Amino acid sequence: MHAAPHEVIPKQRRLPWRSTSGRFALLHVLLSLACTLPILLYLYHEIDGILLADFTRPLEYRQSNLEKHYRNGGIAELRNSVASRAERAHRDQTAILLVDAAGRKLAGNLDAWPQALAAPSDWTPAALRRDGANRAEEFLVRTAQLPTGQKLLLGGLLDNRADMHSALLLALVAAFALAIPIGALGSFAMVREMNRMVAAIADIGQHVGAGDLARRAMTDGSGDPVDRLKATLNDMLDRIEALVEEHRLLTDTLAHDLRSPLARIHMQVAGGLHQYCSGDHAARFAVVENELDGVLHILENALEISRAEAGIGRGNFERVDIAAMLRDLREIFQPLAASGGAEIALQCQSGILVRGDRILLARAVSNLIDNALKYGAGGGDIVLEASCRDGEVRIAVADRAGGIPEHRRKDALRKFGRLDAARSTPGSGLGLTLAAAVASLHGGHLELEDNKPGLRAVLMLPAQV
């Protein structure tokens, strides 16, 4: 019976952000920036407010003095104070103007009242050209309406504040830019730690999947979610190991208990057949003997599969010369193939070595050859191949019969799996199952490929280093 191949999905090159780790790192960076940006904007707003307060405080003090002069000496004293301030306005970067109710200039360093400015108004940017200046300049201006109808304008040059504003903005942009690599480094550190913890759990799963049910995750007793996950995984593995061991013991015990009485019955039937039976009775006893042989073969295969799946036999591993093993198997099976009109061809590289149990490997390849003889000999010759590439040994048995449809190959690999639903053809459905179990015991797997036409059963094993 032919088994399903170990399905190998080709690795595709993926963009970093398409992986789970990449998306996690990108999300962490974006969240870091999303948290950093509002803080920086808040700092910018607050610091800009402080700078603005520092800028307007001396102007407000000067305006307060001017209003004090107005209250003490009326418009005449205010006019003299504005004129005095205008004389030194270039030194302290001030714009000042006093006009009467009709808008005529009374004192100051501006030619006329700006048309765009109303009175009163709070601090407002305005372009003003002072007396003696070649061009208009940007001022921060406040205006006031006096009770007697006059209007007062006082402003400070924005050059210094603009420089401070630019420096602040540059500092905040630099801080934001610095947050990107810092956030990325933090993200990658978190992702690396997360991957390390997940890899430890994945390593356990990989070994358990390979049949090492005794492997457990290391816990640190911290009680955090990862530690609880490891503890839960260990409990689950304990339960699985106990169930598998119980099932294996039950299977082994049942097989052993059945094999002994069946073997005795077989001996009695064989002895009676040769001593007491003839004619029709002999034919019937021969059928019983053949059926007993089949049952004993099934039990033997079931025991071998159970041992291989349980990992029993690794202690007997040694260096195995694949070419020598295949030559021996060809010599054994060639007479049987020739009786069916077929030929077993051998195509094998020399010097191919694997570490394993030679008897089990020979048993697995024998099952593949036996399947090819049963189901493929009518289609032509059978080819035994062995090659080694990239640290992997491929032992193949290829026939030229009808093969197995791809959607039925998994069914063929199951224990007692038969493609013949009526089970009219000889066989137990354990041949390829045993081959797959032996391959797994040796750290490999069994693949089925289309031989176009026919089937190509391949044992994939790690090469001996």
C-alpha positions as CSV (number, residue, x, y, z in Angstrom):
1,M,0.0,0.0,0.0
2,H,1.3,3.4,-0.9
3,A,1.5,6.3,1.6
4,A,1.0,10.0,1.5
5,P,4.1,12.1,1.1
6,H,5.4,14.4,3.7
7,E,4.1,17.7,2.3
8,V,6.9,20.2,2.0
9,I,5.7,23.8,1.5
10,P,8.4,25.9,-0.2
11,K,9.7,28.8,1.8
12,Q,8.8,32.1,0.3
13,R,10.7,35.3,1.0
14,R,8.4,37.5,3.0
15,L,8.6,41.2,3.6
16,P,9.6,42.0,7.3
17,W,6.3,43.6,8.1
18,R,4.4,40.6,6.8
19,S,5.7,38.4,9.6
20,T,4.2,38.4,13.1
21,S,7.4,39.7,14.6
22,G,7.6,42.5,12.0
23,R,4.0,43.5,12.5
24,F,4.5,43.5,16.3
25,A,7.7,45.6,16.1
26,L,6.0,48.1,13.7
27,L,2.9,48.3,15.9
28,H,5.1,49.0,18.9
29,V,7.0,51.7,17.1
30,L,3.8,53.3,15.9
31,L,2.3,53.2,19.4
32,S,5.5,54.7,20.8
33,L,5.3,57.5,18.3
34,A,1.6,58.0,18.8
35,C,2.3,58.5,22.5
36,T,5.4,60.7,22.0
37,L,3.8,63.1,19.4
38,P,1.0,64.4,21.8
39,I,3.6,64.9,24.5
40,L,5.9,66.8,22.2
41,L,3.0,68.9,20.9
42,Y,1.9,69.7,24.4
43,L,5.5,70.7,25.3
44,Y,5.7,72.9,22.2
45,H,2.4,74.6,23.1
46,E,3.4,75.2,26.8
47,I,7.0,76.3,26.0
48,D,5.7,78.6,23.3
49,G,3.2,80.1,25.8
50,I,6.1,80.6,28.3
51,L,8.2,82.3,25.6
52,L,5.3,84.5,24.6
53,A,4.7,85.5,28.2
54,D,8.3,86.3,28.6
55,F,8.2,88.3,25.4
56,T,5.1,90.3,26.3
57,R,5.8,90.9,30.0
58,P,8.2,93.9,29.5
59,L,5.8,95.3,26.9
60,E,2.9,95.0,29.3
61,Y,5.0,96.7,32.0
62,R,5.8,99.6,29.6
63,Q,2.1,99.9,28.7
64,S,1.3,100.0,32.4
65,N,3.7,102.9,32.8
66,L,2.2,104.8,29.9
67,E,-1.3,104.4,31.4
68,K,0.1,105.6,34.7
69,H,1.4,108.7,33.1
70,Y,-2.0,109.3,31.5
71,R,-3.8,109.0,34.8
72,N,-1.3,111.3,36.5
73,G,-0.9,114.0,33.9
74,G,-3.4,113.5,31.3
75,I,-2.8,113.4,27.5
76,A,0.0,115.9,27.7
77,E,2.2,113.8,30.0
78,L,1.3,110.6,28.0
79,R,2.4,112.4,24.8
80,N,5.7,113.4,26.4
81,S,6.2,109.8,27.7
82,V,5.5,108.3,24.2
83,A,7.9,110.7,22.6
84,S,10.6,109.8,25.1
85,R,10.0,106.1,24.5
86,A,10.1,106.6,20.7
87,E,13.5,108.2,20.9
88,R,15.0,105.0,22.3
89,A,12.7,102.6,20.6
90,H,15.4,101.4,18.2
91,R,17.5,100.3,21.1
92,D,14.8,98.2,22.7
93,Q,13.1,97.1,19.4
94,T,9.8,98.8,20.3
95,A,7.0,100.2,18.0
96,I,4.9,103.0,19.7
97,L,2.3,105.4,18.5
98,L,-0.2,107.8,20.0
99,V,-2.9,109.4,17.8
100,D,-5.9,111.6,18.5
101,A,-9.5,110.8,18.0
102,A,-9.3,111.8,14.4
103,G,-6.3,109.5,13.8
104,R,-3.6,112.3,13.6
105,K,-0.2,111.4,15.0
106,L,0.6,113.0,18.3
107,A,3.8,111.1,19.2
108,G,5.7,107.8,18.3
109,N,7.9,106.2,15.8
110,L,5.3,105.2,13.2
111,D,4.0,107.5,10.5
112,A,0.3,106.6,10.8
113,W,-2.1,104.3,12.5
114,P,-2.2,100.9,10.7
115,Q,-5.6,100.5,9.0
116,A,-5.8,96.8,9.8
117,L,-5.6,97.4,13.6
118,A,-8.6,98.2,15.7
119,A,-8.5,99.7,19.2
120,P,-8.6,98.2,21.7
121,S,-7.1,94.8,20.6
122,D,-5.0,92.2,22.4
123,W,-1.6,91.0,21.2
124,T,-1.7,90.6,17.4
125,P,1.1,90.2,14.8
126,A,1.4,93.2,12.4
127,A,3.8,94.4,9.8
128,L,5.0,97.9,10.7
129,R,7.6,100.3,9.3
130,R,9.2,102.5,12.0
131,D,10.6,105.9,11.3
132,G,14.0,105.6,9.7
133,A,13.6,101.9,8.8
134,N,14.0,100.8,5.2
135,R,11.3,98.1,5.3
136,A,8.4,96.9,7.3
137,E,9.1,94.5,10.2
138,E,7.0,92.0,12.1
139,F,5.8,93.2,15.5
140,L,3.5,91.8,18.2
141,V,1.2,94.7,18.9
142,R,-1.4,95.6,21.5
143,T,-3.7,98.7,21.2
144,A,-5.7,100.7,23.7
145,Q,-8.6,103.2,23.4
146,L,-8.2,106.1,25.9
147,P,-11.3,107.6,27.6
148,T,-10.7,110.9,25.8
149,G,-10.7,109.3,22.4
150,Q,-7.0,108.9,21.7
151,K,-5.5,105.5,20.7
152,L,-2.3,104.0,21.9
153,L,-0.2,101.4,20.1
154,L,2.7,99.5,21.6
155,G,4.5,96.5,20.1
156,G,7.7,94.5,20.2
157,L,9.8,93.3,17.4
158,L,9.3,89.5,16.7
159,D,12.8,88.7,15.4
160,N,14.1,87.3,18.7
161,R,10.9,85.4,19.4
162,A,10.9,83.9,15.9
163,D,14.5,82.7,16.4
164,M,13.5,81.1,19.8
165,H,10.4,79.7,18.1
166,S,12.5,78.1,15.4
167,A,15.0,76.7,17.9
168,L,12.1,75.2,19.9
169,L,10.5,73.6,16.9
170,L,13.9,72.2,15.8
171,A,14.5,70.7,19.2
172,L,11.1,69.1,19.2
173,V,11.5,67.7,15.7
174,A,14.9,66.3,16.7
175,A,13.3,64.7,19.8
176,F,10.6,63.1,17.7
177,A,13.2,61.8,15.2
178,L,15.3,60.4,18.0
179,A,12.2,58.6,19.3
180,I,12.0,56.6,16.1
181,P,15.3,54.6,16.5
182,I,14.9,54.4,20.2
183,G,11.3,53.0,19.8
184,A,12.6,50.6,17.0
185,L,15.4,49.3,19.2
186,G,13.0,48.8,22.1
187,S,10.6,47.0,19.8
188,F,13.2,44.7,18.4
189,A,14.4,43.9,21.9
190,M,10.8,43.0,22.9
191,V,10.3,41.0,19.8
192,R,13.6,39.2,20.3
193,E,12.6,38.3,23.9
194,M,9.1,37.3,22.7
195,N,10.5,35.1,19.9
196,R,13.0,33.5,22.4
197,M,10.1,32.4,24.7
198,V,7.9,31.3,21.7
199,A,10.9,29.4,20.2
200,A,11.4,27.5,23.5
201,I,7.8,26.3,23.4
202,A,8.0,25.6,19.6
203,D,11.2,23.6,20.2
204,I,9.2,21.4,22.7
205,G,6.4,21.0,20.1
206,Q,9.0,20.0,17.5
207,H,10.6,17.4,19.6
208,V,7.2,16.0,20.7
209,G,6.1,15.9,17.1
210,A,9.2,13.9,16.3
211,G,8.2,11.4,19.0
212,D,10.2,12.6,22.0
213,L,7.3,12.8,24.4
214,A,9.6,13.1,27.4
215,R,10.6,16.7,26.5
216,R,9.3,19.4,28.8
217,A,9.4,23.2,28.9
218,M,11.5,24.8,31.6
219,T,9.5,26.9,34.1
220,D,10.8,29.6,36.4
221,G,8.1,29.6,39.0
222,S,7.2,33.3,38.4
223,G,3.6,32.5,37.7
224,D,3.4,35.0,34.8
225,P,1.3,34.1,31.7
226,V,4.2,32.6,29.9
227,D,5.2,30.5,32.9
228,R,1.6,29.3,33.3
229,L,1.5,28.5,29.6
230,K,4.6,26.3,30.0
231,A,3.2,24.6,33.1
232,T,0.0,23.9,31.3
233,L,1.9,22.6,28.3
234,N,3.9,20.3,30.6
235,D,0.7,19.0,32.2
236,M,-0.8,18.4,28.8
237,L,2.3,16.5,27.6
238,D,2.3,14.5,30.8
239,R,-1.3,13.4,30.0
240,I,-0.5,12.7,26.4
241,E,2.6,10.7,27.3
242,A,0.6,8.7,29.8
243,L,-2.1,8.0,27.3
244,V,0.3,7.1,24.5
245,E,2.3,4.9,26.8
246,E,-0.9,3.2,28.0
247,H,-2.0,2.7,24.4
248,R,1.4,1.4,23.4
249,L,1.5,-1.0,26.3
250,L,-2.0,-2.2,25.5
251,T,-1.1,-2.7,21.9
252,D,2.2,-4.5,22.7
253,T,0.6,-6.6,25.4
254,L,-2.3,-7.6,23.1
255,A,0.1,-8.3,20.2
256,H,2.4,-10.4,22.4
257,D,-0.5,-12.2,24.0
258,L,-2.0,-13.0,20.6
259,R,1.3,-13.8,18.9
260,S,2.2,-16.6,21.3
261,P,-1.0,-18.7,21.0
262,L,-1.3,-18.0,17.3
263,A,2.3,-19.2,16.8
264,R,1.5,-22.4,18.7
265,I,-1.7,-22.9,16.6
266,H,0.4,-22.3,13.5
267,M,2.9,-24.9,14.6
268,Q,0.1,-27.4,15.3
269,V,-1.6,-26.8,12.0
270,A,1.6,-27.1,10.1
271,G,2.5,-30.3,11.9
272,G,-0.9,-31.8,11.4
273,L,-1.0,-30.8,7.8
274,H,2.2,-32.7,7.0
275,Q,1.4,-35.7,9.2
276,Y,-2.4,-36.4,8.9
277,C,-3.9,-34.4,6.1
278,S,-4.2,-35.2,2.4
279,G,-6.4,-34.2,-0.5
280,D,-9.2,-31.8,0.3
281,H,-8.3,-31.6,4.0
282,A,-4.7,-30.7,3.2
283,A,-5.9,-27.8,1.0
284,R,-8.1,-26.5,3.8
285,F,-5.4,-26.7,6.4
286,A,-3.0,-25.0,4.0
287,V,-5.5,-22.1,3.8
288,V,-5.7,-21.9,7.6
289,E,-1.8,-21.9,7.7
290,N,-1.6,-19.1,5.2
291,E,-4.2,-17.0,7.2
292,L,-2.2,-17.6,10.4
293,D,0.9,-16.5,8.6
294,G,-0.9,-13.3,7.6
295,V,-2.1,-12.6,11.1
296,L,1.3,-13.2,12.6
297,H,2.8,-10.8,10.0
298,I,0.3,-8.2,10.9
299,L,1.1,-8.5,14.6
300,E,4.8,-8.3,13.9
301,N,4.4,-5.2,11.8
302,A,2.1,-3.6,14.5
303,L,4.8,-4.3,17.2
304,E,7.5,-2.8,15.0
305,I,5.4,0.3,14.3
306,S,4.6,0.7,18.0
307,R,8.3,0.4,19.0
308,A,9.4,2.9,16.3
309,E,6.7,5.5,17.2
310,A,7.8,5.1,20.9
311,G,11.4,5.9,19.9
312,I,12.6,2.4,20.9
313,G,15.7,1.4,19.0
314,R,17.7,4.5,19.0
315,G,20.2,2.9,21.3
316,N,21.1,0.4,18.5
317,F,22.0,3.1,15.9
318,E,25.3,2.7,14.0
319,R,26.8,3.8,10.7
320,V,24.9,2.1,7.9
321,D,26.2,1.9,4.4
322,I,23.1,2.5,2.2
323,A,24.7,1.2,-1.0
324,A,25.6,-2.2,0.6
325,M,22.2,-2.5,2.2
326,L,20.4,-1.8,-1.2
327,R,22.6,-4.3,-3.0
328,D,21.7,-7.0,-0.4
329,L,18.0,-6.2,-0.8
330,R,18.2,-6.3,-4.6
331,E,19.8,-9.7,-4.4
332,I,17.0,-11.0,-2.1
333,F,14.1,-9.6,-4.1
334,Q,15.4,-10.1,-7.6
335,P,14.2,-13.7,-8.0
336,L,10.7,-12.8,-6.9
337,A,10.7,-9.9,-9.3
338,A,12.0,-12.1,-12.1
339,S,9.2,-14.6,-11.5
340,G,6.7,-11.8,-12.3
341,G,8.6,-10.7,-15.4
342,A,10.2,-7.6,-13.9
343,E,13.7,-6.5,-13.1
344,I,15.0,-4.5,-10.1
345,A,17.5,-1.9,-11.2
346,L,19.9,-0.3,-8.7
347,Q,21.1,3.3,-9.1
348,C,23.1,4.3,-6.0
349,Q,25.9,6.6,-5.2
350,S,28.8,5.1,-3.2
351,G,29.8,6.2,0.2
352,I,26.3,7.2,1.4
353,L,26.1,6.8,5.2
354,V,23.4,7.3,7.7
355,R,23.2,6.7,11.4
356,G,20.5,4.3,12.2
357,D,19.4,0.7,12.8
358,R,20.3,-1.3,9.8
359,I,17.7,-4.0,10.4
360,L,14.8,-1.4,10.7
361,L,16.0,0.5,7.7
362,A,16.2,-2.7,5.6
363,R,12.7,-3.7,6.9
364,A,11.3,-0.3,5.8
365,V,12.9,-0.5,2.3
366,S,11.8,-4.1,2.0
367,N,8.2,-3.0,2.6
368,L,8.6,-0.4,-0.2
369,I,10.0,-3.0,-2.6
370,D,7.3,-5.5,-1.6
371,N,4.6,-2.8,-2.4
372,A,6.2,-2.1,-5.7
373,L,6.2,-5.8,-6.6
374,K,2.6,-6.2,-5.5
375,Y,1.2,-3.1,-7.2
376,G,3.8,-2.0,-9.7
377,A,5.6,-4.9,-11.2
378,G,3.1,-5.3,-14.0
379,G,3.9,-1.9,-15.2
380,G,7.6,-2.6,-15.8
381,D,10.9,-2.6,-14.0
382,I,11.4,-1.4,-10.4
383,V,14.2,1.1,-9.7
384,L,16.1,1.3,-6.3
385,E,17.8,4.7,-6.0
386,A,19.9,6.3,-3.3
387,S,21.5,9.8,-3.4
388,C,22.8,12.4,-1.0
389,R,22.3,16.1,-1.3
390,D,22.5,19.0,1.1
391,G,23.0,16.7,4.1
392,E,19.9,14.6,3.2
393,V,19.9,11.0,2.0
394,R,17.1,10.0,-0.4
395,I,16.3,6.3,-0.7
396,A,13.7,5.8,-3.4
397,V,11.7,2.8,-4.8
398,A,10.0,3.6,-8.1
399,D,7.6,1.6,-10.1
400,R,5.8,2.2,-13.4
401,A,2.2,1.1,-12.5
402,G,-0.8,3.2,-12.0
403,G,0.4,5.0,-8.9
404,I,-1.7,6.6,-6.2
405,P,-3.9,9.8,-6.8
406,E,-2.6,12.6,-4.7
407,H,-5.8,13.0,-2.7
408,R,-5.6,9.3,-1.6
409,R,-2.0,9.3,-0.4
410,K,-2.8,10.3,3.2
411,D,-5.3,7.4,3.4
412,A,-2.6,5.0,2.3
413,L,-0.3,6.1,5.1
414,R,-2.8,5.5,7.9
415,K,-2.5,2.3,9.9
416,F,-4.4,-0.4,8.2
417,G,-5.1,2.1,5.4
418,R,-6.2,0.4,2.2
419,L,-7.0,2.0,-1.1
420,D,-9.0,-1.1,-2.0
421,A,-12.2,-0.5,0.0
422,A,-13.3,-4.1,-0.5
423,R,-9.8,-5.4,0.8
424,S,-9.8,-8.0,-1.9
425,T,-6.1,-7.6,-2.6
426,P,-3.4,-9.1,-0.3
427,G,-1.9,-6.9,2.4
428,S,-2.6,-5.4,5.8
429,G,-2.2,-1.7,5.1
430,L,0.8,-1.5,7.5
431,G,3.7,-1.6,5.1
432,L,4.0,2.1,4.4
433,T,3.0,2.9,7.9
434,L,6.0,1.0,9.2
435,A,8.3,2.6,6.6
436,A,7.1,6.1,7.7
437,A,7.5,5.2,11.4
438,V,11.1,4.0,10.8
439,A,11.9,7.2,8.9
440,S,10.5,9.3,11.7
441,L,12.6,7.2,14.3
442,H,15.7,8.2,12.3
443,G,14.8,11.9,12.1
444,G,13.4,11.8,8.6
445,H,10.1,11.2,6.8
446,L,8.5,9.3,4.0
447,E,7.4,11.1,0.8
448,L,5.3,9.9,-2.1
449,E,6.0,11.3,-5.6
450,D,4.5,10.9,-9.0
451,N,6.8,8.8,-11.2
452,K,4.8,9.7,-14.3
453,P,3.6,7.0,-14.5
454,G,3.8,5.1,-11.3
455,L,4.7,5.8,-7.8
456,R,8.0,6.9,-6.3
457,A,8.3,6.2,-2.6
458,V,11.2,8.1,-1.0
459,L,12.7,7.8,2.5
460,M,14.3,11.1,3.4
461,L,16.9,10.6,6.1
462,P,19.6,12.9,7.6
463,A,23.1,12.0,6.3
464,Q,25.8,10.7,8.6
465,V,28.3,13.6,9.2
